[in-house]
Amino acid sequence: MFTGIIEKIGRVCDLRKDQDNLEIVIESAISNELKIDQSVAHNGVCLTVVRLGEGTHTVTAISETLNKTNLAKLRIGDLLNLERCMQVNGRLDGHIVQGHVDQTGICIELSEKNGSWEYTFSYDPSLGNITVEKGSICVNGISLTVVNSKENSFSVAIIPYTYEHTNMQNLKIGDMVNLEFDIIGKYIARLTQKVL
């Protein structure tokens, strides 16, 4: 369980194919604090630490993960948003995030708003996911508030702190992002489908 509040940015320093799997080696300021078998969200994807190095940690993404997230597009040098799992005695500053990506989206608009940034993402609504204005959405692991909700797209506003401390600063139009929709909205949508 996560909150969508990014702790640090990690840098991909190696990628290794292992059959259908991809081993991702990440260098970060929190890597030395991690333990093997610990769950860490990487761009919103919950992955298990399988190896530790000097200032690095390694995780494995299986083919299912690679097919449903943007991790298959990673290149050496790319930046990843990192968050360790939520502590039970801590504050829930973001929203409830499972680390299970529902689908990917594409950045279709990006504009600077005199001190903040607005990003618009498109997604495939046929998968049953929805957004609501002022509701929560997780984009590349970041807990954000939906500004503008449409049937197949939504916008979010980014404050300077989030821009500077996440990989949103490198996001361009056409880039793919991981989306985890609000868990309460997902359950309500599923119940509504069953009733109809």
C-alpha positions in Angstrom: 0.0 0.0 0.0 1.3 3.4 -1.0 0.2 7.1 -0.7 1.4 8.5 -4.1 3.7 10.9 -2.3 7.1 10.5 -4.1 10.1 10.1 -1.8 12.9 10.4 -4.3 13.7 10.2 -8.0 15.8 7.2 -9.1 17.9 6.9 -12.2 18.0 3.7 -14.3 21.6 2.6 -14.5 21.2 -0.8 -16.1 18.6 -3.0 -17.8 19.0 -6.7 -18.1 16.7 -9.1 -20.0 16.1 -12.4 -18.3 13.9 -14.5 -20.6 10.6 -12.6 -20.6 11.5 -10.6 -17.6 13.4 -7.3 -17.3 15.8 -6.6 -14.4 16.0 -2.9 -13.7 18.9 -1.5 -11.7 18.2 1.8 -10.1 20.5 4.3 -8.5 18.9 6.5 -5.8 19.3 8.3 -2.5 17.1 5.6 -0.8 18.7 2.5 -2.3 21.1 2.0 0.6 18.1 2.1 3.0 16.2 -0.7 1.2 16.1 -4.4 2.1 15.8 -7.4 -0.2 12.1 -8.5 -0.5 10.9 -4.9 0.2 8.1 -3.5 -1.9 8.9 -0.2 -3.6 6.7 1.7 -6.1 8.6 2.6 -9.3 6.6 5.0 -11.5 3.6 3.7 -9.5 4.4 0.0 -10.1 4.9 -2.1 -7.0 8.0 -4.1 -7.5 10.1 -6.2 -5.1 13.7 -5.5 -4.4 15.7 -8.6 -5.4 19.3 -7.3 -5.2 21.2 -4.5 -3.5 24.4 -2.8 -4.6 26.4 0.3 -3.5 23.8 3.0 -3.9 21.7 0.8 -6.2 18.8 -1.6 -6.0 17.5 -4.1 -8.5 13.9 -5.1 -9.2 12.3 -7.5 -11.7 9.4 -6.7 -14.0 7.7 -9.8 -15.4 6.0 -9.8 -18.8 2.6 -9.0 -17.4 4.0 -5.9 -15.8 5.9 -4.9 -18.9 2.7 -5.3 -21.1 0.5 -3.2 -18.8 2.9 -0.4 -17.8 5.5 2.0 -19.3 8.4 0.1 -17.8 9.0 -1.7 -21.1 10.0 1.6 -22.6 12.7 2.4 -20.0 16.1 3.4 -21.2 19.4 3.8 -19.2 19.4 7.2 -17.7 15.6 7.5 -17.4 14.2 8.9 -14.1 11.8 6.9 -12.0 9.5 8.2 -9.2 10.2 6.1 -6.1 8.0 5.5 -3.0 8.5 3.0 -0.2 5.3 1.4 1.2 3.2 3.3 3.6 3.8 2.9 7.3 0.8 2.0 9.4 1.6 4.7 12.0 2.2 7.4 9.3 0.0 10.1 7.8 -1.9 9.4 4.6 -0.9 12.6 2.8 -1.9 11.5 -0.7 -4.6 8.9 -1.3 -4.8 5.1 -1.1 -2.6 3.7 -3.9 -2.1 0.0 -4.4 0.8 0.1 -6.8 -1.2 -1.9 -9.4 -1.3 0.1 -12.6 -4.8 -0.1 -14.3 -3.6 1.0 -17.7 -1.3 3.5 -19.4 -2.2 6.9 -20.7 -0.6 9.4 -23.2 0.3 13.0 -22.5 -1.7 14.9 -25.1 -1.3 18.5 -23.8 1.1 20.4 -21.6 1.1 24.0 -20.7 2.8 26.3 -18.2 0.4 28.3 -16.1 2.5 31.2 -14.7 4.0 29.2 -11.8 2.3 25.8 -12.3 1.9 23.3 -15.1 -1.2 21.6 -16.5 -1.0 18.2 -18.1 -3.7 16.4 -20.0 -3.7 12.7 -20.5 -5.8 10.5 -22.7 -6.7 6.9 -21.9 -8.9 4.1 -23.2 -12.3 4.3 -21.4 -13.4 0.9 -22.7 -11.4 -0.7 -19.8 -14.0 0.7 -17.4 -11.9 3.2 -15.6 -13.2 6.7 -14.8 -12.1 10.0 -13.3 -14.1 12.7 -11.6 -13.3 16.3 -11.1 -11.6 16.9 -7.7 -11.1 13.1 -7.4 -7.8 11.4 -7.0 -5.6 9.8 -9.8 -2.2 8.3 -9.7 0.1 9.3 -12.6 3.5 7.6 -12.7 3.0 6.9 -9.0 2.2 10.5 -8.1 -1.0 11.2 -6.2 -2.8 14.1 -8.0 -6.2 15.8 -8.1 -8.2 15.7 -11.3 -8.8 19.2 -12.7 -10.8 18.4 -15.8 -12.5 15.1 -16.3 -13.8 13.8 -19.7 -14.8 10.4 -21.0 -11.4 9.5 -22.3 -9.1 12.2 -20.9 -8.4 14.2 -17.8 -6.1 17.1 -16.7 -4.0 17.6 -13.6 -2.3 20.7 -12.2 1.3 20.4 -11.0 2.7 22.7 -8.3 6.4 23.7 -8.5 7.5 21.3 -5.7 6.0 18.3 -7.4 7.4 19.4 -10.8 10.9 19.7 -9.3 10.8 16.5 -7.2 9.3 14.0 -9.7 9.9 13.0 -13.3 7.0 15.2 -14.4 9.7 17.7 -15.3 10.9 15.4 -18.2 7.4 14.5 -19.5 6.6 15.5 -23.1 3.6 15.4 -25.3 3.3 11.8 -26.6 4.9 10.2 -23.6 3.3 7.2 -22.0 2.4 7.3 -18.3 1.2 4.7 -15.8 -2.3 5.3 -14.4 -3.9 3.9 -11.3 -7.4 5.1 -10.9 -9.0 5.8 -7.5 -9.8 2.6 -5.8 -13.2 3.8 -4.5 -14.2 4.9 -7.9 -13.2 1.5 -9.4 -15.3 -0.4 -6.9 -18.3 1.9 -7.5 -17.9 1.6 -11.3 -17.8 -2.2 -11.0 -20.9 -2.3 -8.7 -22.8 0.0 -11.1 -22.0 -2.3 -14.1 -23.3 -5.3 -12.2 -26.5 -3.6 -11.3 -27.2 -2.4 -14.8 
